[in-house]
């Protein structure tokens, strides 16, 4: 029988959260320094070859549709500005973290990023986020905790997979086997990486809206919806995953059961973007 943990005990005894990547740490510091320049930000990114390459591949993807080739990080920073580039660096960092994961999991992760970006046209989400790119980051991060579970608790993950195959949603299977779900772990990782309180709160509450502060519940609800859209469109993280969308979460998004099919269709039409972005993890 597996041992049950609370989140603090799990992180003290079993799972080690990775430190904030150096490139992301430096970009964050520079963005908060009024005396720094965009050139300084570009140098910080360029110092990490893997992150630099992934950032440029993201910028030049059809997903961003810039209409011109961006050959250097300096050009990307000048063209897009600091805030957009920071979102790109966070995205590149996540792509770095999920390298080597199962293809299905990577497609699901990318799919949730694309889903959040496509949902940005919904008034409730666009009023809660600064940009569609920020929504993409939220989606990419939504299951990052599962990467850590796979690394540190492979035996327990096998038990979790067995429950999922039997129809139990992943987060409930995790709670049953270890007492903690990947959303809690992901929120703690976002906290360690000094990401925004908005991201931390939304990640924490994506499967339990009441678990996050009230001001973040709309974003948590949209993360649940993005996950549902992926599960319902064939981009599930497991072959037999159960799609879950709570009535409370749907109500918070402002989308109704009558308008949900159109939202699902709009996301399904984005599958070309998912396939293109998937290649960034290779």
Short mmCIF file of the C-alpha atoms (twelve columns), coordinates in Angstrom:
data_MODEL
# 
_entry.id   MODEL 
# 
loop_
_atom_site.group_PDB 
_atom_site.id 
_atom_site.type_symbol 
_atom_site.label_atom_id 
_atom_site.label_alt_id 
_atom_site.label_comp_id 
_atom_site.label_asym_id 
_atom_site.label_seq_id 
_atom_site.Cartn_x 
_atom_site.Cartn_y 
_atom_site.Cartn_z 
_atom_site.pdbx_PDB_model_num 
ATOM 1   C CA . UNK A 1   0.000   0.000  0.000   1 
ATOM 2   C CA . UNK A 2   1.382   3.387  -0.994  1 
ATOM 3   C CA . UNK A 3   2.021   6.042  1.614   1 
ATOM 4   C CA . UNK A 4   -0.151  9.141  1.713   1 
ATOM 5   C CA . UNK A 5   1.514   12.540 2.021   1 
ATOM 6   C CA . UNK A 6   0.521   16.130 2.435   1 
ATOM 7   C CA . UNK A 7   2.226   18.465 -0.024  1 
ATOM 8   C CA . UNK A 8   4.876   19.772 2.399   1 
ATOM 9   C CA . UNK A 9   5.896   16.289 3.580   1 
ATOM 10  C CA . UNK A 10  6.051   15.036 -0.011  1 
ATOM 11  C CA . UNK A 11  8.421   17.849 -0.977  1 
ATOM 12  C CA . UNK A 12  10.514  17.387 2.166   1 
ATOM 13  C CA . UNK A 13  10.891  13.619 1.902   1 
ATOM 14  C CA . UNK A 14  10.361  12.427 -1.681  1 
ATOM 15  C CA . UNK A 15  10.151  14.996 -4.478  1 
ATOM 16  C CA . UNK A 16  12.849  17.619 -5.009  1 
ATOM 17  C CA . UNK A 17  11.660  20.690 -6.853  1 
ATOM 18  C CA . UNK A 18  14.187  21.795 -9.480  1 
ATOM 19  C CA . UNK A 19  15.717  25.182 -8.925  1 
ATOM 20  C CA . UNK A 20  14.691  28.075 -11.095 1 
ATOM 21  C CA . UNK A 21  16.624  27.702 -14.380 1 
ATOM 22  C CA . UNK A 22  19.465  30.202 -14.602 1 
ATOM 23  C CA . UNK A 23  18.234  31.778 -17.828 1 
ATOM 24  C CA . UNK A 24  14.736  32.298 -16.426 1 
ATOM 25  C CA . UNK A 25  16.134  33.628 -13.161 1 
ATOM 26  C CA . UNK A 26  18.304  36.170 -14.971 1 
ATOM 27  C CA . UNK A 27  15.516  37.281 -17.304 1 
ATOM 28  C CA . UNK A 28  13.162  37.705 -14.336 1 
ATOM 29  C CA . UNK A 29  15.753  39.742 -12.454 1 
ATOM 30  C CA . UNK A 30  16.481  41.937 -15.456 1 
ATOM 31  C CA . UNK A 31  12.796  42.505 -16.152 1 
ATOM 32  C CA . UNK A 32  12.411  43.775 -12.584 1 
ATOM 33  C CA . UNK A 33  15.476  46.038 -12.834 1 
ATOM 34  C CA . UNK A 34  14.632  49.490 -14.240 1 
ATOM 35  C CA . UNK A 35  18.292  50.002 -15.105 1 
ATOM 36  C CA . UNK A 36  18.532  46.938 -17.347 1 
ATOM 37  C CA . UNK A 37  18.114  47.030 -21.120 1 
ATOM 38  C CA . UNK A 38  16.562  44.729 -23.701 1 
ATOM 39  C CA . UNK A 39  20.099  43.955 -24.799 1 
ATOM 40  C CA . UNK A 40  20.827  42.630 -21.293 1 
ATOM 41  C CA . UNK A 41  17.757  40.382 -21.521 1 
ATOM 42  C CA . UNK A 42  18.884  39.055 -24.907 1 
ATOM 43  C CA . UNK A 43  22.359  38.255 -23.547 1 
ATOM 44  C CA . UNK A 44  20.872  36.343 -20.607 1 
ATOM 45  C CA . UNK A 45  18.783  34.186 -22.947 1 
ATOM 46  C CA . UNK A 46  21.615  33.651 -25.421 1 
ATOM 47  C CA . UNK A 47  23.863  32.332 -22.638 1 
ATOM 48  C CA . UNK A 48  21.685  29.188 -22.478 1 
ATOM 49  C CA . UNK A 49  21.973  27.448 -25.886 1 
ATOM 50  C CA . UNK A 50  19.010  25.110 -25.351 1 
ATOM 51  C CA . UNK A 51  16.620  27.832 -24.167 1 
ATOM 52  C CA . UNK A 52  17.902  30.226 -26.812 1 
ATOM 53  C CA . UNK A 53  17.257  27.704 -29.589 1 
ATOM 54  C CA . UNK A 54  13.771  26.843 -28.360 1 
ATOM 55  C CA . UNK A 55  12.899  30.524 -27.959 1 
ATOM 56  C CA . UNK A 56  13.881  31.225 -31.568 1 
ATOM 57  C CA . UNK A 57  11.993  28.170 -32.824 1 
ATOM 58  C CA . UNK A 58  8.894   29.367 -30.984 1 
ATOM 59  C CA . UNK A 59  9.221   32.875 -32.400 1 
ATOM 60  C CA . UNK A 60  9.604   31.543 -35.936 1 
ATOM 61  C CA . UNK A 61  6.748   29.064 -35.717 1 
ATOM 62  C CA . UNK A 62  3.566   29.661 -37.703 1 
ATOM 63  C CA . UNK A 63  1.881   29.778 -34.294 1 
ATOM 64  C CA . UNK A 64  3.279   33.282 -33.796 1 
ATOM 65  C CA . UNK A 65  2.770   34.272 -37.424 1 
ATOM 66  C CA . UNK A 66  5.291   37.122 -37.457 1 
ATOM 67  C CA . UNK A 67  5.703   37.053 -41.237 1 
ATOM 68  C CA . UNK A 68  9.465   37.473 -41.015 1 
ATOM 69  C CA . UNK A 69  12.357  35.253 -39.995 1 
ATOM 70  C CA . UNK A 70  13.907  36.074 -36.639 1 
ATOM 71  C CA . UNK A 71  17.510  34.867 -36.637 1 
ATOM 72  C CA . UNK A 72  18.801  36.173 -33.312 1 
ATOM 73  C CA . UNK A 73  17.552  36.499 -29.764 1 
ATOM 74  C CA . UNK A 74  18.425  40.216 -29.909 1 
ATOM 75  C CA . UNK A 75  16.058  40.641 -32.852 1 
ATOM 76  C CA . UNK A 76  13.318  38.711 -31.027 1 
ATOM 77  C CA . UNK A 77  13.620  40.885 -27.930 1 
ATOM 78  C CA . UNK A 78  13.526  44.140 -29.892 1 
ATOM 79  C CA . UNK A 79  10.664  42.936 -32.068 1 
ATOM 80  C CA . UNK A 80  8.457   41.536 -29.288 1 
ATOM 81  C CA . UNK A 81  9.423   43.396 -26.144 1 
ATOM 82  C CA . UNK A 82  10.398  42.178 -22.708 1 
ATOM 83  C CA . UNK A 83  7.063   40.842 -21.443 1 
ATOM 84  C CA . UNK A 84  6.394   38.694 -24.496 1 
ATOM 85  C CA . UNK A 85  9.961   37.393 -24.482 1 
ATOM 86  C CA . UNK A 86  9.703   36.428 -20.814 1 
ATOM 87  C CA . UNK A 87  6.618   34.346 -21.671 1 
ATOM 88  C CA . UNK A 88  8.637   32.781 -24.475 1 
ATOM 89  C CA . UNK A 89  11.459  31.922 -22.076 1 
ATOM 90  C CA . UNK A 90  9.043   30.317 -19.620 1 
ATOM 91  C CA . UNK A 91  7.549   28.341 -22.522 1 
ATOM 92  C CA . UNK A 92  11.003  27.275 -23.726 1 
ATOM 93  C CA . UNK A 93  11.875  26.226 -20.165 1 
ATOM 94  C CA . UNK A 94  8.784   24.013 -19.988 1 
ATOM 95  C CA . UNK A 95  9.628   22.461 -23.368 1 
ATOM 96  C CA . UNK A 96  13.089  21.750 -21.966 1 
ATOM 97  C CA . UNK A 97  11.577  20.128 -18.859 1 
ATOM 98  C CA . UNK A 98  9.230   17.793 -20.742 1 
ATOM 99  C CA . UNK A 99  11.820  16.552 -23.235 1 
ATOM 100 C CA . UNK A 100 11.907  12.776 -23.076 1 
ATOM 101 C CA . UNK A 101 8.352   12.461 -21.759 1 
ATOM 102 C CA . UNK A 102 5.858   10.240 -23.551 1 
ATOM 103 C CA . UNK A 103 4.686   11.632 -26.890 1 
ATOM 104 C CA . UNK A 104 1.054   11.573 -25.746 1 
ATOM 105 C CA . UNK A 105 1.906   13.621 -22.650 1 
ATOM 106 C CA . UNK A 106 3.833   16.226 -24.673 1 
ATOM 107 C CA . UNK A 107 0.986   16.569 -27.184 1 
ATOM 108 C CA . UNK A 108 -1.449  17.028 -24.304 1 
ATOM 109 C CA . UNK A 109 0.763   19.658 -22.680 1 
ATOM 110 C CA . UNK A 110 1.142   21.600 -25.928 1 
ATOM 111 C CA . UNK A 111 -2.561  21.125 -26.635 1 
ATOM 112 C CA . UNK A 112 -3.515  22.774 -23.354 1 
ATOM 113 C CA . UNK A 113 -1.274  25.710 -24.171 1 
ATOM 114 C CA . UNK A 114 -2.961  26.104 -27.561 1 
ATOM 115 C CA . UNK A 115 -6.385  25.683 -25.943 1 
ATOM 116 C CA . UNK A 116 -5.709  28.475 -23.441 1 
ATOM 117 C CA . UNK A 117 -4.515  30.742 -26.244 1 
ATOM 118 C CA . UNK A 118 -7.636  30.019 -28.304 1 
ATOM 119 C CA . UNK A 119 -9.847  30.624 -25.259 1 
ATOM 120 C CA . UNK A 120 -8.360  34.100 -24.834 1 
ATOM 121 C CA . UNK A 121 -11.144 35.444 -27.072 1 
ATOM 122 C CA . UNK A 122 -13.584 34.638 -24.260 1 
ATOM 123 C CA . UNK A 123 -14.258 37.878 -22.319 1 
ATOM 124 C CA . UNK A 124 -13.818 36.300 -18.885 1 
ATOM 125 C CA . UNK A 125 -10.300 35.110 -19.784 1 
ATOM 126 C CA . UNK A 126 -9.134  38.156 -21.747 1 
ATOM 127 C CA . UNK A 127 -10.067 40.359 -18.799 1 
ATOM 128 C CA . UNK A 128 -8.021  38.180 -16.428 1 
ATOM 129 C CA . UNK A 129 -4.815  37.872 -18.496 1 
ATOM 130 C CA . UNK A 130 -2.561  40.397 -20.192 1 
ATOM 131 C CA . UNK A 131 -2.227  38.446 -23.430 1 
ATOM 132 C CA . UNK A 132 -2.996  35.245 -25.285 1 
ATOM 133 C CA . UNK A 133 0.697   34.338 -24.945 1 
ATOM 134 C CA . UNK A 134 0.318   34.381 -21.177 1 
ATOM 135 C CA . UNK A 135 -2.583  31.958 -21.555 1 
ATOM 136 C CA . UNK A 136 -0.316  29.668 -23.566 1 
ATOM 137 C CA . UNK A 137 2.169   29.615 -20.669 1 
ATOM 138 C CA . UNK A 138 -0.604  28.704 -18.224 1 
ATOM 139 C CA . UNK A 139 -1.624  25.771 -20.388 1 
ATOM 140 C CA . UNK A 140 1.933   24.506 -20.820 1 
ATOM 141 C CA . UNK A 141 2.477   24.542 -17.059 1 
ATOM 142 C CA . UNK A 142 -0.797  22.912 -16.051 1 
ATOM 143 C CA . UNK A 143 0.597   19.355 -15.704 1 
ATOM 144 C CA . UNK A 144 4.266   20.063 -15.003 1 
ATOM 145 C CA . UNK A 145 3.831   18.360 -11.619 1 
ATOM 146 C CA . UNK A 146 3.337   15.040 -13.382 1 
ATOM 147 C CA . UNK A 147 6.882   15.215 -14.748 1 
ATOM 148 C CA . UNK A 148 8.193   15.311 -11.184 1 
ATOM 149 C CA . UNK A 149 5.928   12.477 -10.070 1 
ATOM 150 C CA . UNK A 150 7.218   10.313 -12.922 1 
ATOM 151 C CA . UNK A 151 10.813  11.073 -11.937 1 
ATOM 152 C CA . UNK A 152 10.561  10.513 -8.194  1 
ATOM 153 C CA . UNK A 153 7.631   8.121  -7.761  1 
ATOM 154 C CA . UNK A 154 7.604   5.692  -10.714 1 
ATOM 155 C CA . UNK A 155 6.081   2.806  -8.711  1 
ATOM 156 C CA . UNK A 156 3.241   4.982  -7.478  1 
ATOM 157 C CA . UNK A 157 2.728   6.291  -11.017 1 
ATOM 158 C CA . UNK A 158 2.146   2.730  -12.209 1 
ATOM 159 C CA . UNK A 159 -0.606  2.401  -9.602  1 
ATOM 160 C CA . UNK A 160 -2.034  5.752  -10.652 1 
ATOM 161 C CA . UNK A 161 -2.036  4.676  -14.314 1 
ATOM 162 C CA . UNK A 162 -3.986  1.544  -13.397 1 
ATOM 163 C CA . UNK A 163 -6.693  3.656  -11.748 1 
ATOM 164 C CA . UNK A 164 -6.810  6.012  -14.725 1 
ATOM 165 C CA . UNK A 165 -7.292  3.031  -17.045 1 
ATOM 166 C CA . UNK A 166 -10.252 2.081  -14.885 1 
ATOM 167 C CA . UNK A 167 -11.924 5.435  -15.433 1 
ATOM 168 C CA . UNK A 168 -10.610 7.519  -12.519 1 
ATOM 169 C CA . UNK A 169 -9.516  11.054 -13.483 1 
ATOM 170 C CA . UNK A 170 -5.746  11.499 -13.084 1 
ATOM 171 C CA . UNK A 171 -5.882  14.016 -10.239 1 
ATOM 172 C CA . UNK A 172 -8.263  11.822 -8.215  1 
ATOM 173 C CA . UNK A 173 -6.089  8.766  -8.858  1 
ATOM 174 C CA . UNK A 174 -3.065  10.690 -7.566  1 
ATOM 175 C CA . UNK A 175 -4.908  11.755 -4.443  1 
ATOM 176 C CA . UNK A 176 -5.985  8.173  -3.818  1 
ATOM 177 C CA . UNK A 177 -2.500  6.711  -4.217  1 
ATOM 178 C CA . UNK A 178 -0.239  9.398  -2.701  1 
ATOM 179 C CA . UNK A 179 -2.609  11.919 -1.126  1 
ATOM 180 C CA . UNK A 180 -1.470  14.816 -3.341  1 
ATOM 181 C CA . UNK A 181 -2.245  15.693 -6.953  1 
ATOM 182 C CA . UNK A 182 0.021   17.076 -9.665  1 
ATOM 183 C CA . UNK A 183 -1.719  20.469 -9.535  1 
ATOM 184 C CA . UNK A 184 -0.428  21.046 -5.994  1 
ATOM 185 C CA . UNK A 185 3.094   20.059 -7.028  1 
ATOM 186 C CA . UNK A 186 2.963   22.274 -10.115 1 
ATOM 187 C CA . UNK A 187 1.849   25.240 -8.021  1 
ATOM 188 C CA . UNK A 188 4.776   24.717 -5.649  1 
ATOM 189 C CA . UNK A 189 7.167   24.560 -8.599  1 
ATOM 190 C CA . UNK A 190 5.741   27.797 -10.005 1 
ATOM 191 C CA . UNK A 191 6.236   29.350 -6.579  1 
ATOM 192 C CA . UNK A 192 9.861   28.218 -6.463  1 
ATOM 193 C CA . UNK A 193 10.428  29.621 -9.942  1 
ATOM 194 C CA . UNK A 194 8.986   32.921 -8.706  1 
ATOM 195 C CA . UNK A 195 6.255   32.973 -11.321 1 
ATOM 196 C CA . UNK A 196 3.227   35.188 -10.788 1 
ATOM 197 C CA . UNK A 197 0.742   34.677 -7.961  1 
ATOM 198 C CA . UNK A 198 -1.869  34.351 -10.698 1 
ATOM 199 C CA . UNK A 199 -0.163  31.300 -12.200 1 
ATOM 200 C CA . UNK A 200 0.441   29.750 -8.784  1 
ATOM 201 C CA . UNK A 201 -3.183  30.180 -7.738  1 
ATOM 202 C CA . UNK A 202 -4.640  28.934 -11.019 1 
ATOM 203 C CA . UNK A 203 -2.423  25.846 -11.113 1 
ATOM 204 C CA . UNK A 204 -3.305  24.986 -7.542  1 
ATOM 205 C CA . UNK A 205 -7.053  25.237 -8.074  1 
ATOM 206 C CA . UNK A 206 -7.501  23.844 -11.570 1 
ATOM 207 C CA . UNK A 207 -9.166  20.641 -10.308 1 
ATOM 208 C CA . UNK A 208 -10.587 22.088 -7.123  1 
ATOM 209 C CA . UNK A 209 -11.776 25.644 -7.676  1 
ATOM 210 C CA . UNK A 210 -12.322 26.260 -3.967  1 
ATOM 211 C CA . UNK A 211 -8.659  25.506 -3.270  1 
ATOM 212 C CA . UNK A 212 -7.376  28.704 -4.872  1 
ATOM 213 C CA . UNK A 213 -7.949  32.355 -3.914  1 
ATOM 214 C CA . UNK A 214 -11.152 33.831 -5.241  1 
ATOM 215 C CA . UNK A 215 -9.341  36.239 -7.583  1 
ATOM 216 C CA . UNK A 216 -7.728  33.290 -9.400  1 
ATOM 217 C CA . UNK A 217 -10.766 31.041 -9.751  1 
ATOM 218 C CA . UNK A 218 -11.715 32.167 -13.249 1 
ATOM 219 C CA . UNK A 219 -8.236  31.258 -14.493 1 
ATOM 220 C CA . UNK A 220 -8.352  27.919 -12.682 1 
ATOM 221 C CA . UNK A 221 -11.701 27.252 -14.340 1 
ATOM 222 C CA . UNK A 222 -10.273 28.002 -17.783 1 
ATOM 223 C CA . UNK A 223 -7.387  25.605 -17.119 1 
ATOM 224 C CA . UNK A 224 -9.928  22.907 -16.317 1 
ATOM 225 C CA . UNK A 225 -11.787 23.771 -19.521 1 
ATOM 226 C CA . UNK A 226 -8.569  23.680 -21.593 1 
ATOM 227 C CA . UNK A 227 -7.781  20.265 -20.159 1 
ATOM 228 C CA . UNK A 228 -11.307 19.102 -21.006 1 
ATOM 229 C CA . UNK A 229 -11.022 20.370 -24.586 1 
ATOM 230 C CA . UNK A 230 -7.818  18.366 -25.053 1 
ATOM 231 C CA . UNK A 231 -9.258  15.201 -23.537 1 
ATOM 232 C CA . UNK A 232 -12.394 15.504 -25.673 1 
ATOM 233 C CA . UNK A 233 -10.405 16.169 -28.885 1 
ATOM 234 C CA . UNK A 234 -8.037  13.211 -28.705 1 
ATOM 235 C CA . UNK A 235 -5.140  15.045 -27.042 1 
ATOM 236 C CA . UNK A 236 -5.425  13.214 -23.734 1 
ATOM 237 C CA . UNK A 237 -2.384  12.544 -21.577 1 
ATOM 238 C CA . UNK A 238 -3.412  8.881  -21.241 1 
ATOM 239 C CA . UNK A 239 -5.153  6.640  -23.721 1 
ATOM 240 C CA . UNK A 240 -8.112  6.021  -21.395 1 
ATOM 241 C CA . UNK A 241 -8.205  9.397  -19.650 1 
ATOM 242 C CA . UNK A 242 -11.572 10.645 -18.389 1 
ATOM 243 C CA . UNK A 243 -12.590 14.145 -19.459 1 
ATOM 244 C CA . UNK A 244 -13.866 16.183 -16.507 1 
ATOM 245 C CA . UNK A 245 -15.560 19.581 -16.583 1 
ATOM 246 C CA . UNK A 246 -17.379 20.641 -13.443 1 
ATOM 247 C CA . UNK A 247 -20.508 22.770 -13.664 1 
ATOM 248 C CA . UNK A 248 -18.922 25.354 -11.351 1 
ATOM 249 C CA . UNK A 249 -15.865 25.669 -13.586 1 
ATOM 250 C CA . UNK A 250 -17.933 26.034 -16.761 1 
ATOM 251 C CA . UNK A 251 -20.102 28.700 -15.130 1 
ATOM 252 C CA . UNK A 252 -17.018 30.724 -14.167 1 
ATOM 253 C CA . UNK A 253 -15.826 30.788 -17.787 1 
ATOM 254 C CA . UNK A 254 -19.076 32.339 -18.985 1 
ATOM 255 C CA . UNK A 255 -19.457 29.576 -21.567 1 
ATOM 256 C CA . UNK A 256 -22.757 27.704 -21.581 1 
ATOM 257 C CA . UNK A 257 -23.530 24.091 -22.540 1 
ATOM 258 C CA . UNK A 258 -25.111 25.499 -25.708 1 
ATOM 259 C CA . UNK A 259 -21.990 27.430 -26.766 1 
ATOM 260 C CA . UNK A 260 -19.472 24.785 -25.650 1 
ATOM 261 C CA . UNK A 261 -19.640 22.774 -28.926 1 
ATOM 262 C CA . UNK A 262 -18.526 25.851 -30.901 1 
ATOM 263 C CA . UNK A 263 -15.628 26.391 -28.483 1 
ATOM 264 C CA . UNK A 264 -14.654 22.741 -28.894 1 
ATOM 265 C CA . UNK A 265 -14.768 23.030 -32.692 1 
ATOM 266 C CA . UNK A 266 -12.616 26.172 -32.665 1 
ATOM 267 C CA . UNK A 267 -10.004 24.364 -30.604 1 
ATOM 268 C CA . UNK A 268 -10.136 21.285 -32.827 1 
ATOM 269 C CA . UNK A 269 -9.325  23.482 -35.812 1 
ATOM 270 C CA . UNK A 270 -6.071  24.470 -34.039 1 
ATOM 271 C CA . UNK A 271 -4.635  20.958 -34.202 1 
ATOM 272 C CA . UNK A 272 -2.120  21.954 -36.919 1 
ATOM 273 C CA . UNK A 273 -0.568  24.390 -34.452 1 
ATOM 274 C CA . UNK A 274 -0.323  21.644 -31.833 1 
ATOM 275 C CA . UNK A 275 1.503   19.348 -34.232 1 
ATOM 276 C CA . UNK A 276 3.931   22.098 -35.210 1 
ATOM 277 C CA . UNK A 277 4.716   23.094 -31.637 1 
ATOM 278 C CA . UNK A 278 5.130   19.449 -30.654 1 
ATOM 279 C CA . UNK A 279 8.274   19.377 -32.792 1 
ATOM 280 C CA . UNK A 280 9.888   21.874 -30.400 1 
ATOM 281 C CA . UNK A 281 10.208  19.129 -27.797 1 
ATOM 282 C CA . UNK A 282 12.262  16.958 -30.137 1 
# 
